Amino acid sequence: EDYQNFLYEISMMSNLRHPNILTFLGGSLEPPNLCFVTEYAQRGSLHQVLKTTQLTWLQRLNMALDAAKGLVCHISFLL
């Protein structure tokens, strides 16, 4: 089941193109070395940025809106 979920994630990521979603570059489907490779995020994960960076509420709001735009793209892909 985990392998099937991984294949689904690879398939989905390989078809998504949006400025607010990390670009999928490739992956390995050979167990036990399952991985997928995305573009480099210089500042790290969103969680890390929110935890370690002093942000104004306006910056946080803009980040939330950008994340929502990426989710809308993802949801419209699923429909």
N, CA, C and O atoms as a GROMACS GRO file, in nm:
protein
  316
    1GLU      N    1   0.082  -0.119   0.000
    1GLU     CA    2   0.000   0.000   0.000
    1GLU      C    3   0.087   0.126   0.000
    1GLU      O    4   0.057   0.222  -0.072
    2ASP      N    5   0.194   0.128   0.079
    2ASP     CA    6   0.284   0.244   0.082
    2ASP      C    7   0.348   0.265  -0.055
    2ASP      O    8   0.363   0.379  -0.099
    3TYR      N    9   0.384   0.156  -0.122
    3TYR     CA   10   0.446   0.167  -0.254
    3TYR      C   11   0.346   0.225  -0.354
    3TYR      O   12   0.383   0.310  -0.436
    4GLN      N   13   0.222   0.182  -0.348
    4GLN     CA   14   0.120   0.235  -0.438
    4GLN      C   15   0.095   0.383  -0.412
    4GLN      O   16   0.077   0.461  -0.507
    5ASN      N   17   0.095   0.423  -0.286
    5ASN     CA   18   0.081   0.565  -0.252
    5ASN      C   19   0.198   0.646  -0.306
    5ASN      O   20   0.180   0.758  -0.354
    6PHE      N   21   0.317   0.589  -0.297
    6PHE     CA   22   0.437   0.657  -0.348
    6PHE      C   23   0.426   0.674  -0.500
    6PHE      O   24   0.456   0.782  -0.552
    7LEU      N   25   0.385   0.570  -0.570
    7LEU     CA   26   0.368   0.579  -0.716
    7LEU      C   27   0.265   0.686  -0.753
    7LEU      O   28   0.284   0.760  -0.849
    8TYR      N   29   0.158   0.692  -0.676
    8TYR     CA   30   0.055   0.794  -0.701
    8TYR      C   31   0.114   0.933  -0.682
    8TYR      O   32   0.089   1.023  -0.763
    9GLU      N   33   0.191   0.952  -0.575
    9GLU     CA   34   0.253   1.083  -0.548
    9GLU      C   35   0.347   1.123  -0.661
    9GLU      O   36   0.346   1.238  -0.705
   10ILE      N   37   0.428   1.029  -0.709
   10ILE     CA   38   0.520   1.055  -0.820
   10ILE      C   39   0.440   1.096  -0.944
   10ILE      O   40   0.474   1.193  -1.012
   11SER      N   41   0.335   1.021  -0.974
   11SER     CA   42   0.253   1.049  -1.091
   11SER      C   43   0.190   1.188  -1.081
   11SER      O   44   0.191   1.264  -1.178
   12MET      N   45   0.137   1.220  -0.965
   12MET     CA   46   0.072   1.349  -0.946
   12MET      C   47   0.175   1.462  -0.957
   12MET      O   48   0.151   1.559  -1.030
   13MET      N   49   0.287   1.452  -0.887
   13MET     CA   50   0.387   1.558  -0.888
   13MET      C   51   0.445   1.580  -1.028
   13MET      O   52   0.478   1.693  -1.065
   14SER      N   53   0.459   1.474  -1.105
   14SER     CA   54   0.518   1.487  -1.238
   14SER      C   55   0.428   1.563  -1.334
   14SER      O   56   0.474   1.610  -1.438
   15ASN      N   57   0.300   1.575  -1.301
   15ASN     CA   58   0.205   1.645  -1.389
   15ASN      C   59   0.170   1.786  -1.343
   15ASN      O   60   0.103   1.859  -1.416
   16LEU      N   61   0.213   1.825  -1.223
   16LEU     CA   62   0.179   1.957  -1.171
   16LEU      C   63   0.281   2.060  -1.216
   16LEU      O   64   0.401   2.038  -1.206
   17ARG      N   65   0.231   2.173  -1.265
   17ARG     CA   66   0.317   2.287  -1.301
   17ARG      C   67   0.251   2.413  -1.246
   17ARG      O   68   0.147   2.456  -1.295
   18HIS      N   69   0.312   2.472  -1.146
   18HIS     CA   70   0.259   2.594  -1.086
   18HIS      C   71   0.372   2.664  -1.013
   18HIS      O   72   0.456   2.596  -0.952
   19PRO      N   73   0.378   2.797  -1.017
   19PRO     CA   74   0.487   2.868  -0.950
   19PRO      C   75   0.490   2.847  -0.798
   19PRO      O   76   0.594   2.869  -0.736
   20ASN      N   77   0.379   2.805  -0.738
   20ASN     CA   78   0.374   2.787  -0.593
   20ASN      C   79   0.386   2.641  -0.551
   20ASN      O   80   0.360   2.608  -0.435
   21ILE      N   81   0.425   2.555  -0.643
   21ILE     CA   82   0.448   2.414  -0.613
   21ILE      C   83   0.589   2.379  -0.658
   21ILE      O   84   0.628   2.411  -0.770
   22LEU      N   85   0.665   2.313  -0.570
   22LEU     CA   86   0.801   2.273  -0.609
   22LEU      C   87   0.796   2.188  -0.736
   22LEU      O   88   0.709   2.102  -0.750
   23THR      N   89   0.888   2.213  -0.826
   23THR     CA   90   0.894   2.139  -0.951
   23THR      C   91   0.954   2.001  -0.926
   23THR      O   92   1.060   1.988  -0.865
   24PHE      N   93   0.884   1.899  -0.974
   24PHE     CA   94   0.931   1.761  -0.965
   24PHE      C   95   1.037   1.739  -1.073
   24PHE      O   96   1.014   1.770  -1.190
   25LEU      N   97   1.152   1.686  -1.034
   25LEU     CA   98   1.261   1.664  -1.130
   25LEU      C   99   1.283   1.518  -1.164
   25LEU      O  100   1.328   1.487  -1.274
   26GLY      N  101   1.251   1.428  -1.073
   26GLY     CA  102   1.272   1.286  -1.100
   26GLY      C  103   1.259   1.206  -0.973
   26GLY      O  104   1.224   1.259  -0.868
   27GLY      N  105   1.287   1.076  -0.984
   27GLY     CA  106   1.276   0.992  -0.866
   27GLY      C  107   1.327   0.852  -0.892
   27GLY      O  108   1.364   0.817  -1.004
   28SER      N  109   1.328   0.774  -0.786
   28SER     CA  110   1.368   0.634  -0.795
   28SER      C  111   1.252   0.547  -0.749
   28SER      O  112   1.194   0.570  -0.643
   29LEU      N  113   1.219   0.447  -0.830
   29LEU     CA  114   1.108   0.357  -0.798
   29LEU      C  115   1.158   0.221  -0.753
   29LEU      O  116   1.079   0.127  -0.742
   30GLU      N  117   1.287   0.209  -0.726
   30GLU     CA  118   1.347   0.081  -0.690
   30GLU      C  119   1.350   0.064  -0.538
   30GLU      O  120   1.432   0.128  -0.472
   31PRO      N  121   1.263  -0.021  -0.481
   31PRO     CA  122   1.268  -0.045  -0.337
   31PRO      C  123   1.404  -0.104  -0.299
   31PRO      O  124   1.456  -0.182  -0.379
   32PRO      N  125   1.464  -0.075  -0.189
   32PRO     CA  126   1.412   0.009  -0.081
   32PRO      C  127   1.452   0.156  -0.096
   32PRO      O  128   1.437   0.233  -0.002
   33ASN      N  129   1.504   0.194  -0.213
   33ASN     CA  130   1.554   0.330  -0.235
   33ASN      C  131   1.451   0.419  -0.304
   33ASN      O  132   1.480   0.480  -0.407
   34LEU      N  133   1.332   0.426  -0.248
   34LEU     CA  134   1.228   0.511  -0.304
   34LEU      C  135   1.258   0.657  -0.269
   34LEU      O  136   1.284   0.690  -0.154
   35CYS      N  137   1.254   0.742  -0.370
   35CYS     CA  138   1.274   0.884  -0.344
   35CYS      C  139   1.220   0.964  -0.462
   35CYS      O  140   1.206   0.913  -0.573
   36PHE      N  141   1.188   1.090  -0.435
   36PHE     CA  142   1.161   1.179  -0.546
   36PHE      C  143   1.240   1.307  -0.523
   36PHE      O  144   1.265   1.347  -0.410
   37VAL      N  145   1.278   1.369  -0.634
   37VAL     CA  146   1.367   1.485  -0.632
   37VAL      C  147   1.289   1.605  -0.683
   37VAL      O  148   1.225   1.600  -0.788
   38THR      N  149   1.297   1.714  -0.607
   38THR     CA  150   1.232   1.838  -0.646
   38THR      C  151   1.337   1.947  -0.658
   38THR      O  152   1.453   1.928  -0.622
   39GLU      N  153   1.296   2.061  -0.710
   39GLU     CA  154   1.386   2.175  -0.716
   39GLU      C  155   1.434   2.210  -0.576
   39GLU      O  156   1.369   2.176  -0.477
   40TYR      N  157   1.546   2.277  -0.567
   40TYR     CA  158   1.606   2.315  -0.440
   40TYR      C  159   1.531   2.434  -0.380
   40TYR      O  160   1.509   2.534  -0.447
   41ALA      N  161   1.493   2.421  -0.255
   41ALA     CA  162   1.428   2.531  -0.182
   41ALA      C  163   1.533   2.594  -0.091
   41ALA      O  164   1.563   2.540   0.016
   42GLN      N  165   1.587   2.706  -0.132
   42GLN     CA  166   1.699   2.769  -0.065
   42GLN      C  167   1.674   2.795   0.083
   42GLN      O  168   1.765   2.779   0.165
   43ARG      N  169   1.554   2.834   0.118
   43ARG     CA  170   1.524   2.866   0.259
   43ARG      C  171   1.473   2.746   0.337
   43ARG      O  172   1.440   2.759   0.455
   44GLY      N  173   1.466   2.629   0.275
   44GLY     CA  174   1.418   2.509   0.343
   44GLY      C  175   1.267   2.495   0.330
   44GLY      O  176   1.205   2.555   0.242
   45SER      N  177   1.211   2.415   0.416
   45SER     CA  178   1.067   2.390   0.411
   45SER      C  179   0.989   2.510   0.465
   45SER      O  180   1.044   2.594   0.536
   46LEU      N  181   0.863   2.517   0.430
   46LEU     CA  182   0.777   2.623   0.481
   46LEU      C  183   0.773   2.617   0.633
   46LEU      O  184   0.778   2.720   0.700
   47HIS      N  185   0.764   2.497   0.687
   47HIS     CA  186   0.763   2.480   0.833
   47HIS      C  187   0.888   2.541   0.895
   47HIS      O  188   0.880   2.611   0.996
   48GLN      N  189   1.002   2.514   0.836
   48GLN     CA  190   1.128   2.567   0.887
   48GLN      C  191   1.132   2.720   0.879
   48GLN      O  192   1.176   2.786   0.973
   49VAL      N  193   1.086   2.775   0.768
   49VAL     CA  194   1.085   2.921   0.752
   49VAL      C  195   0.994   2.985   0.856
   49VAL      O  196   1.032   3.084   0.919
   50LEU      N  197   0.875   2.930   0.875
   50LEU     CA  198   0.781   2.986   0.972
   50LEU      C  199   0.835   2.977   1.114
   50LEU      O  200   0.807   3.064   1.198
   51LYS      N  201   0.912   2.872   1.141
   51LYS     CA  202   0.964   2.850   1.276
   51LYS      C  203   1.087   2.936   1.307
   51LYS      O  204   1.107   2.974   1.422
   52THR      N  205   1.168   2.966   1.207
   52THR     CA  206   1.298   3.029   1.232
   52THR      C  207   1.310   3.173   1.183
   52THR      O  208   1.411   3.239   1.210
   53THR      N  209   1.210   3.222   1.113
   53THR     CA  210   1.219   3.356   1.054
   53THR      C  211   1.118   3.449   1.118
   53THR      O  212   1.003   3.412   1.140
   54GLN      N  213   1.163   3.569   1.148
   54GLN     CA  214   1.075   3.673   1.202
   54GLN      C  215   0.994   3.730   1.086
   54GLN      O  216   1.049   3.799   1.000
   55LEU      N  217   0.864   3.703   1.084
   55LEU     CA  218   0.778   3.748   0.974
   55LEU      C  219   0.666   3.836   1.028
   55LEU      O  220   0.615   3.814   1.137
   56THR      N  221   0.630   3.936   0.948
   56THR     CA  222   0.514   4.019   0.984
   56THR      C  223   0.387   3.939   0.951
   56THR      O  224   0.392   3.839   0.880
   57TRP      N  225   0.275   3.985   1.004
   57TRP     CA  226   0.149   3.919   0.972
   57TRP      C  227   0.117   3.931   0.824
   57TRP      O  228   0.058   3.840   0.766
   58LEU      N  229   0.155   4.042   0.762
   58LEU     CA  230   0.131   4.058   0.618
   58LEU      C  231   0.213   3.955   0.539
   58LEU      O  232   0.162   3.897   0.443
   59GLN      N  233   0.337   3.932   0.578
   59GLN     CA  234   0.419   3.831   0.511
   59GLN      C  235   0.359   3.692   0.530
   59GLN      O  236   0.354   3.612   0.436
   60ARG      N  237   0.314   3.663   0.651
   60ARG     CA  238   0.250   3.533   0.679
   60ARG      C  239   0.122   3.517   0.596
   60ARG      O  240   0.095   3.409   0.543
   61LEU      N  241   0.044   3.624   0.586
   61LEU     CA  242  -0.078   3.620   0.506
   61LEU      C  243  -0.046   3.593   0.360
   61LEU      O  244  -0.111   3.511   0.296
   62ASN      N  245   0.055   3.661   0.306
   62ASN     CA  246   0.095   3.639   0.167
   62ASN      C  247   0.144   3.497   0.145
   62ASN      O  248   0.116   3.437   0.040
   63MET      N  249   0.217   3.442   0.241
   63MET     CA  250   0.264   3.303   0.229
   63MET      C  251   0.145   3.206   0.231
   63MET      O  252   0.143   3.108   0.156
   64ALA      N  253   0.047   3.234   0.316
   64ALA     CA  254  -0.073   3.150   0.323
   64ALA      C  255  -0.150   3.157   0.191
   64ALA      O  256  -0.200   3.054   0.143
   65LEU      N  257  -0.161   3.275   0.133
   65LEU     CA  258  -0.230   3.289   0.004
   65LEU      C  259  -0.155   3.214  -0.106
   65LEU      O  260  -0.218   3.150  -0.190
   66ASP      N  261  -0.023   3.222  -0.107
   66ASP     CA  262   0.056   3.149  -0.206
   66ASP      C  263   0.037   2.998  -0.190
   66ASP      O  264   0.023   2.926  -0.289
   67ALA      N  265   0.036   2.950  -0.066
   67ALA     CA  266   0.013   2.808  -0.041
   67ALA      C  267  -0.126   2.768  -0.091
   67ALA      O  268  -0.143   2.662  -0.151
   68ALA      N  269  -0.226   2.852  -0.066
   68ALA     CA  270  -0.363   2.823  -0.110
   68ALA      C  271  -0.370   2.817  -0.263
   68ALA      O  272  -0.441   2.732  -0.317
   69LYS      N  273  -0.298   2.904  -0.331
   69LYS     CA  274  -0.296   2.901  -0.478
   69LYS      C  275  -0.238   2.769  -0.528
   69LYS      O  276  -0.288   2.712  -0.625
   70GLY      N  277  -0.133   2.721  -0.463
   70GLY     CA  278  -0.076   2.592  -0.500
   70GLY      C  279  -0.173   2.478  -0.475
   70GLY      O  280  -0.181   2.385  -0.555
   71LEU      N  281  -0.247   2.485  -0.364
   71LEU     CA  282  -0.346   2.382  -0.334
   71LEU      C  283  -0.460   2.383  -0.434
   71LEU      O  284  -0.509   2.276  -0.472
   72VAL      N  285  -0.504   2.500  -0.477
   72VAL     CA  286  -0.610   2.508  -0.577
   72VAL      C  287  -0.565   2.440  -0.706
   72VAL      O  288  -0.643   2.368  -0.769
   73CYS      N  289  -0.441   2.462  -0.746
   73CYS     CA  290  -0.386   2.396  -0.865
   73CYS      C  291  -0.388   2.245  -0.846
   73CYS      O  292  -0.427   2.171  -0.937
   74HIS      N  293  -0.347   2.200  -0.728
   74HIS     CA  294  -0.342   2.057  -0.697
   74HIS      C  295  -0.483   1.997  -0.701
   74HIS      O  296  -0.504   1.890  -0.758
   75ILE      N  297  -0.579   2.065  -0.641
   75ILE     CA  298  -0.717   2.015  -0.637
   75ILE      C  299  -0.777   2.012  -0.777
   75ILE      O  300  -0.846   1.916  -0.812
   76SER      N  301  -0.751   2.115  -0.857
   76SER     CA  302  -0.807   2.116  -0.993
   76SER      C  303  -0.745   2.006  -1.077
   76SER      O  304  -0.808   1.956  -1.170
   77PHE      N  305  -0.622   1.967  -1.046
   77PHE     CA  306  -0.559   1.854  -1.117
   77PHE      C  307  -0.631   1.724  -1.085
   77PHE      O  308  -0.645   1.637  -1.172
   78LEU      N  309  -0.677   1.710  -0.962
   78LEU     CA  310  -0.743   1.586  -0.919
   78LEU      C  311  -0.883   1.571  -0.976
   78LEU      O  312  -0.933   1.459  -0.988
   79LEU      N  313  -0.945   1.684  -1.012
   79LEU     CA  314  -1.084   1.678  -1.061
   79LEU      C  315  -1.095   1.639  -1.205
   79LEU      O  316  -1.205   1.630  -1.258
   0.00000   0.00000   0.00000
